[in-house]
Amino acid sequence: MRRIWIVTGTVVTVAAAAVAYQLSKHWKDYHYVGTRLMVDMSQPDALIRTSSLSKLPRDLLQVPIAKDVLTEDLAFYYEQNEDRLGLNGAVKRIAYEHDLDWQDKLYASIFNEPAEVAFWRDGKGALRHYAVVMRMGLFNKALQEAAKVAMKDGQLKLAGNISTSNGKAQIMALEVNPRRTLLLISQGDRVVVLSDPGLLFDGSNSVVTEARAAVAKWLEHDGALSLQFDLDNIAPAPAQAAGTAKHTMAIGAPTMALGYGAFVSGFKGMRFDFGGNWSTSVWLDSKKTSSAQLLDPALWTAAPANPSACITVPIDWSMVNTVLKQADAKPKLPDQALAPLPGPGLACWYRESNLYSPVFITKLPLNTANRDATLQAMATWAIASGEQAAPGKGTTKAKPDQKLWRNTKSMATLAASGDFVVFSPDGGLVEKVVDTIARSNPSVADQTSGAQSTLGLITPRPLSEMAQREIYAALAKPEDASFLEAAKTHLPARMKALATYPPIRLELSKAQASGKAWQKVEWVSKEKSN
């Protein structure tokens, strides 16, 4: 979110280029010499829709758990961020040096404008690339005055134009520093800011056709990005107080599913709404995911108690069947072995493991046709080893209906116990689940009620321990030493605050809608402990 301040803070200076271009032909041309970023501009991975960028951090802190965990430091950080303060100073310097009658309230008005901010993942999966689409509103006065001085700014260059149904929109490049150049495309009262020229240009400095079409759509149609996430199609429709600042953060399924979105085709994304009333919703396609395919109380009897987090996964078994059939591994999966399965799966994280090693639990009933051959094909594909381990190794109790496959190098393990199939890159978690199925360990179902409608479960105490360990591990590189020290200073208190919360159960609303729609999710928990 720090990048939002960078973008909005530069709009005063950069947007003046659209006006200044009409007054002079003495612009320097910008030539992109990098490589194209391989993102689909028409399909953002995440989206923020806000009525006010400046109010977003403080409104987020009205959510109780965010207020306790993030604290007021969140708002202070963004309001006092050195990039934002530096840009504020630059705008004031321009106004002073060129005798422009700009008031502080003009600069503040930029941050109060409604905006849509789209994000795309980089090669490592981080939401690093972004586009901001906003109306200029009260900004017009600054545009006209800044046009008088913009031509003297050597950091602004003409980068081309984009044709829309309303004519041509000029593309301007602003070199913020030697490592960062932003693109600004403006037309009428609408402006688009891109975080990297590689979102729009290819290696030969030509505008990519698909990217051009996406930007043109944003300039031509108000709320075009929100329509892509179908943000206004909620069941049941929320009752919002008139005039309340409203913010929505939505994350698409491909990002949340870590690239495996094709296997959960009925799940489209998740969203958080705040600013006044706050709520959570999941984006579901009822034609591909019914309640029966999403909720299976039996799965919670197999999940060991006290997970850091658990979430039901609406698996598209026909897609899994297709992928396994196409895999080179042998033995081959029997025809349509998995396609008829209707049930969901369960993904769980535990404090003794790590973020990238959840355990997956699903059901493959004992009476399934060709079950043994199907399990063998799944094991060979999932853990790159067709060797079946001897039952009873480790702490697992041997049972006649149990099977276990393990990759001895990576410890990835797949097991079958009764009607359940369990897989994890961490073999220890698989054994823990198998023991729970055998009733040697308590389960989540023993720990909480309401499994019939439970979509997910968060246990803050173990989650806080796991999160702190994972954050420290992510900052282990020498170049991250300063960030690691900051994390060690501030993170323990935040995680201690998170640990005071009781288990939180996510319950799917009974109000269902046909087709694709956002379904409300209720947060159910006991009172917070002291």
N, C-alpha and C positions, 0 to 999 in steps of 0.2 A: 504494500500500500504506500510505501515511501515514494514509489515512482509516480503515484498520482499527484503528489505535491510538486514534483519536478515538472510534470507536464502542465498542470494548471497554472503554475507560477510563471511559465514561459509564454503563456497565451497572449498576454498584453503586448509583449515585444514582437512575437512572431506573427500573430494574426494581422498586424499592420501591413505585412507584406502584400496581402491581397489587394489592399487599397493603393499602396505605394506603386505596385506594378502598373496600375492604370495611369500613373503620373510620369513614369520614366521608363526608358529602355536601357538603362545603364546597369542592369543586373549582371552579376557574375553567374555563370552557369555551374550547376552542381553535377558531377559525374560520379556515380556509385561504382566503386572498384572492388567491392566485396563479393560474397557469394549469396545466392538466394537462400533464405531461411525456409526450410521445407515444412511449412504450416499451411493448413487449409483455412484461408481467411473467411470462408463462408460457414465454417463450423467451429466457433470458439469452444474452448474446453471449459471455460468458466466465465461468469458475468456478474458484474455489480451494477444494479440500477439504483440510483440515489436521487433524491430531490435536493440534496445539498451535500457536496463533498466535505465541506468544513464541519458539518454536524455529525458526519458518520461515526468518527471515533467515540465521541461522547455519548451518542445514542446507543452505540454498541455496549457501552458500560452500564446501561440501564438493565441489561440482561443480568440477573443475579449472579450466575456463576462466572460470567465475564468480568463483572465488577470486582469479585473477590480474587480471581486469578490474575487478571491483567492489571487491575488497579488504575488509579488516575495517571500513572506513569505513561499509559498508552496514549492518552490525549495530549499529555505534556510533550511526549516524544515527537509526535507529528506536528504539534503547533510550534515547537521550538527546534525542529529539525534544521540542521545547518544548511541543507540545500534550499529549503523553503525560505529561511531567513536571508540567505545569500541572494536569492532571486528577488525577494522583496526589496532588499537594499539596491539591487541593480535597477529595478523599476523606478525607485525613488531617485536614484542618481540620474537616470535618463530624464525624468521629469524636471529635476533641478537644473541640469546642464542646458536643457533646451526650453526652459521657461514654460513647461506644460502645467496646466492647472489641474493636476491629479490629486485627489484627496485619498486618504487611507481607506475610506469607505468604498472607493472605486476598486481598489485592489481586493478588498474583502468580498466584493460582489462577485468576483470571478469564482471564488470557492463556494459561493452560495448558489451557483447555477445547477440545475438538474443535469445529470450526465449518465451515460452508459459507458462502462469500462469493460472491455472484453479481454480475455487472457488466452494465451496459447502456450503449450508446453515446449520446452527446448529439448535437446537430444538426451538430457538426463532426466526428463520427466517433470522438471520444475516449471511452474507457471511464470515464466520470465518475460515473454513477449506480450505486448498489450497494445490496445487501441482505445483512445478516449473519444467519444462522440458527444458533443454538447452544443447547446444554443448559446450565442454570445450575449443576448439580452441587453443588459445595461452596459455592455462592453463597447457598444457602437461609438460612444463619445471618445473613448480611448483609441479606437481604431483610426478615427479621422485625424486625431492629433498625432498619434504615433507615426502615421504615414508621412508626416513632414520630416521625420528624422530616420526612418527605417532604412532609407537608401544609403545612409552613411555608416551603417553597421556591416562590417566585413564578415560577420558570422552568418549572415543571411544570404542564401543563394537560390536562384530559380532552378527547380529540378524538373520541370515539365508541366503537363496538364492532364486532366482526366475528363473525358466527355461524359456528360450526363444528359438526362432529358431536359434539364434546365440550362444547358449550355456547357461551356468549358470551365472546369475548376482548376485553379492554379495550385501547383505543388511547390512548396517552399521547404528548403532544408536549413535547419538551424544547428550549427556546431556548438553544442553546449560545452564540450571539452574535447581534447584530442581523442578520447575513447568513446564519446557518445555524440551521435547526430540524430536529431528528431526530424520527422517529416510532418508538415502541416498542410492539409488540404481544406480550403474553405470555399463556401458558396452560399450566397444569401446570408442568412443568420445562423448557419450551421457550420461547425468546424470539426475536423477529424485530425487527431494527433496520433502518429504511429511511433512506437518506441525504437524502431530500427528500420533503416532504408531497405534492408533485405526482406522485409515483409511485402514490399511493393515492387522492388526492382530485382531483376536477375543479374547474373555476372556480367552481362553485356550492356548494362545500364538501360535496359528496356523494361517497360512496365509489364508485369505478368498479367495475362488476360484475365485469369480467375480472380486475382487480387483487385484488378481494376473494377470488375463487376461488383465485387463485394463493397468496395468503398463508395462506388456510385450509388448503390442501394442505400447505404447509410445516409448519404447526402440528400437523397430524393425522398426518403420516407422516415417520418418521425417514429421512433421506437422500433426500428427494424431489428435491432439486436434482441430486444425483449421478445419479439415475435418468434425468433428462432428457438428461444427457450420456453415459449408458450406461457409466459409468466402470469398472464391474467386468467388462465383456465385452472381454477382451483375448486376442489370439492371437499367440504362445502365452501361457498363463497365467504371470505372473511368480512366481518363488520368493522371497518376502520373509522376512527373518529375524523371528522372533517378538519382539514388543515394540519393534521399530524404529519411531521416529517417521516418519510417512509424510505426504508432501505431494504434491498434484497440482494443477498449473495447466493448465487446458484452455481453448482459444480456438476458438470456432465458426467455420465456413467463411464466413458473411456478413461477419464482421469481417476475417478474413484476406484475403478476396477483394475487399475495399474496396467491398462492396455488389453485386458481380457473382456472388454465390453460386449464382444460378439457372443460370448457364452451366457450373457445375462440380458438378452435382447428385450425382455419385458421391463427392465429397469432402465430409466433414462437419465436420472440425476437426483440431486438433493438440494434443497434450498433452505435458507434461514432468512426470516423477515424480522425486522426490528425497527424501533422508532415509534414509541407508543406501545401498542400490543406487540409481543414477539411470538413467533411460531416457527415450527419446522414442518416441512413437507417433503414427500418423495414423489418423483415423477414416474408414473407407471403407465404401461400400455395394457389395458384390461383384456385386449384381444390375445395377448401373449402371456399375460400373467394374471391369473385369477387369485382370489383369496386362498383357495386350496393349494395353489402352486407357490404361494408366498409364505403361508403359515402352516407349520407342522409341529404341534406341541411335543411329539415324540422326540424330536431332535434335541430339545432342551434336557431330556433325561440322559442323553449321552454326553453332554458338555460338562466337564468338571466345574465345580463351584468356584466362585471368586475369579472370573476372568477379568483381565484389564478391560476388554470389550468383546462383545459378540454381536454379529449382525446376520440376519437371514439373507440368503442369496437366491434369487429366482432363476435357477439354472435353466438354460435352453438346452435340454438334453438332445434334441435333434441336431443342434450345431456341434455338441460334443461328439455325438455319434459320427457326424460327417468328418470331423478332424481326425478322429482315431482311425476311421476307415482309410483316410488318405495318408496316414503316417506310414513310414517305411518299416516300422518295427514289426517283428514277428513274435508270436503268432498274430494273425490278423483278427480284428474284432468281428464277431459273427454279425451277419446282416441285421440291421435295425435292432441291435441288442439293447441300446440305451434310448432310442428315440421315443418309445412309448412311456417312459418314466415321467410322471407328472410332478413329483415333489421338488421342494427347494433344497438348498444346502445351508450349512451354517459355517461361518468363518469366525474363528475366535483367536484372540491374542492373550498370552499369559505373561506375567511379570518375569518368570524365569527364562523366557525366550526373548526374541527380538522382533522388531517391527516387520522384518522381511520373512519371518518364519511363522505365519499363522497356522493353525490346524483347521482343516476342512472336514466337515462331517456331513454325510448324506446317507440315503437309504437305497439299497439294492436288495429287495426282498429275497429271502431264501428260495422262494418258488419261481424266481425269474428264470426264463428259458436260457440255457447255455451260460449259466451264471459263472461257473468256474472258468470257462474259456474267456468270458468277458473280463473277469478280474485279472486273469493273466495278461491279457492285452493291455488293460489299463496300467498294470504295474510296469510292464516293459516300456510303455510310452512315458509314464509319469516320472519314473526314477532311473531310467536308462539301465535297468538291470532286471532281467527276467528270473533271477534266482530267488526262489522262495526260502526265506529264513526258517530255521527250526522253531516251532512254537515254544513259548515259555522262556525265551531268552530275556535277559534283563529282569524287570519286575512283573512282566506280563504273565497272568495266570493262564495256563494252557487249557483250552476248551475244544471239544470236538468240532464246533462250528467256527473256529477262529483260523485265519490264515494271515501270514505276515510276510511282506517283501521289504527288503532293506538294501539300499546302496551302501556298501561298507565304506566307501570313500567319503561320500557327502553326508551320509546318515539320513538321507531322505527316505521316508518309510511310508508304505501303504499297507493297511490292514483291513481285514473283513472280520466282523464279529456279529453274529446273529444277522439281523437285517441291515446292519450299518456298515458303511465303508468309510474309512478314515485315512486322510493323507496329510503329511506335513514335511517340509524340509528338515524339521527338527524331530528326529525319531522319538525323543523323550516325551514330546507332547502326544504322539500317537499312542504310546504305551499308557500314558495317563488317561486318555479317552477310553481305551480298551478296558482298563481297570474300572473306570466309572460305569461302563456298560455292564460289567460283571458285578456291579454294586459294591466294589471294594472302596470306592471313593464317593463322597456326596456329589450330587449334580446341581446344575443351575435350577432345575425343576424343584429340587429339594429346598433350594435357597429362596425362591421367590414364587409368588402366585401369578395367575393371569397368563400362563403360557399360551393359551388359545389365541390371544391377540398380540403376543409379544413379537415385535419386529427386531428389536435389538436390546442390548443390556450394556451399561457402562458401570464399572466398579471403580470409583475415583481413587481409592487408596492404592491398589496395585497398578492402576493406570499411571498415577503420578510417579511411582518408582520407576516404571518402565520408560516413561517419557523422559525423565531426567537422565537416565542412563543412555538412552538413544541420542539425545541432544548432545551430550558430552562426547559420545563416540563419533557423531557427525562432524564435530569440531576438532578432531584429533590431529589434523594436518598442521605442520609448522606455520603455514601462512594464516591459519585461523587462530593463532595463539591469543590475540587480543580479544576475539569474540568468545573464546573459551573462558578467559578470565572474567569477562563480563557476565557470561552465563553462570559461572560458579558464584559470582557475587549476588546476582539477582534471582536466579532460578529456584534455589531451595525454598525460599519463602513463598514463591508462587505455587510450587508443588505441594508445600505443606498446607496451603489454603485449599487447594483442590482436594487433598486427601480427607478433609473434614466432611465432605459431602457423602451422603449415603448412596447405595446403589441406585442407579437411575434406569428405569425401564422405558423403552420407546414402544408405544402402543399405537397400532394403525387405527385410524378413525373408521367407524362403522359406515360412514357416509361414502359410498363408492360412486364412481362415474364411469360412463362407457367411453371406450377409446382411450386416447392419451390424455391424461389429466394429472394435475398435482393433487396428491392425497395428503390430508393433514395427519400429522403424527403428534401424539400427546406424550409429554414427559411426565412419568409417574414415579414419585419417590416419597420416602418418609421425610420428616423434618431434618434439616442439617444438624449434625452434632457439633458440639463446641470443642 
